[in-house]
Amino acid sequence: MHCPFCRHPDTRVVDSRAAEDGAAIRRRRTCPECGRRFTTQETVLLMVSKRSGVTEPFSREKVIAGVRRACQGRPVSEDSLAQLGQRVEESIRGTGAAEIASHEVGLAILGPLRDLDEVAYLRFASVYRGFETLADFEAEIEQLRAARGDREPIEE
């Protein structure tokens, strides 16, 4: 690790601690050349492979932005969206894979979103799964009803 002040090529770790609920390591470092201290944070990059073959780093913010669009006009707080983003990221990191398909990210979103807001779930699922007919929506609504164990209409 190069010193950010004098660019000396070697630094010494003084202290290491877990950060971000264990998803990162925070290290306090000192430079033997100039004597200054600085902090670094190390995280494992989780890569997402898209259908086009391109890979990019996983972004919790991108997940939240996509879900926010589905929740537009719904009584869903920013706090709930942040919690959903965290649940999705934990679920994906829990697989232990360094690279995950974008399809798997979408699947990881569907469960928590269904629990958060059924209408937003239907909006997201209709785009994600490419609903083309009214029958596609009806089939998904029937699955929601079956999962809830009732036949009452879905609240709007």
N, C-alpha and C positions, 0 to 999 in steps of 0.2 A: 504494500500500500504506500503510495507516494504521499508525502506531506503536502497538504494543500497550501502551505505558507512558503516553504523553501524548496519544494519539489525533491527533497531527499528521497531516494528510492526505498528506504526501509524505515518502518515505524514499529513501535513496541505496543502491544496490547496491555493496558493497565487493568481494565475491568470489562467483563462481559455479562450481559443480562438478557433475559428473554423479554421481548416486546410484542405488542399487538397480539396478546393472548397466545404467545408461543409461535406465531407465524413469522417472526423475525428475531434477529439477535442484534442488540445494541452494544457496540464496543466503544470503550473510551480508550483513546490511543495517545501516545506521546512520541514526539520526534526526537531522536538522539542528537540530531544536528543543531536544530534551533531551540529545542526544549519546549516548544508550544504543544498544547493539548487540543485534541479535536475528537468529535464523535462520529462514528460511522454506523450505518444500519444495514444489515444484510438480510435479504429476503430471497426465497426460492422463487424463481420465475415460473409461473404456470403458463404454458403456451396453449393457445386455441387454434386448431386447424380448421380452416373454412372449407366449404365445398369446392371453391376454386383452387384449392391446394396451397393457398397462402396461409402462413401461420403468423399470429400476433400474440402479444402478452394478454393474459386474462385481465379484464377490467371490470371491477365491481360497479364502477360508475356507469359503464355501458349497459350492464344488466339493469341497473336501477332506471336508467333513461328509457329503455325499452318497455319496462313494466309501467313506468310513469305514463307513457302514451296510452297503454291499455287501461289505466286507471283514471284517465282524464274524465272529469265530471262525476267521479265516484267519491264517496266519503272515505278516502284513504289518506292518512297523514304521511308526511315526509318521514317521520320516525318509523312508521310501519314499512315504508319502502326501504329504508336503510337496514332494518332488521331482516327483511326478505333478502336483500343483497348479501348480507352477512351469512344467512342460512345457506344460500346458493353457493357462495364461495367455500364455506366449510364443507358442504356436501361434495363439491368437486375436489377440493384438496384431500378429503377423506378417502378418495379412490387411490391415492398414492401415485397416480400417473403424473409424469412431467408434461405430457401433452394430451389434450383431450379434444375430441371433435366438437364443433359448434353445435351439432345435433344433440350431444350429451348435455351441453349447457342449457339448451332449450328444455330438455326433459327435466333437468334439475330445477328449472324455474316453475314448471307447471304445477307441481305438488304444493309448494308454499303459496303460490298465487291462488290456487283453488281454495285453500284455507283462508286466505286474506279476503278475497272478494270474488264471488262466483261470476258476476257479470264481466269483470275485468279478465277473469280466467277465460271466459268464452271469447272475448275479443282477442286475447293473446293467442289462444289455441286456434282460432279461425285463420289467423295470419300464419302462425308457425306451422300448422298442419295443412294449410292451403285449402280450406273449405271452399267448395265451388257451388254447392247446391244447398237448398233449404234442408234437404234430408241430412246433410252433414251436420248442420246445427242441431236438428232434431235428435240425431243419434247421440251427440255429445251431451245434450240436455238430459236425455234418458239415462246416460251413464252417471251424470251428476245426481239425478234423483235416486238411482239405485244405490249409489255410494252413501247418500244421506239416509237411505232406508225409508223413503216416503214417496208419496205421489203428489204432494202439494206443489203448486207453481213456484218457480224460483223467484225470489224477491228481486225487485228492481229498484 
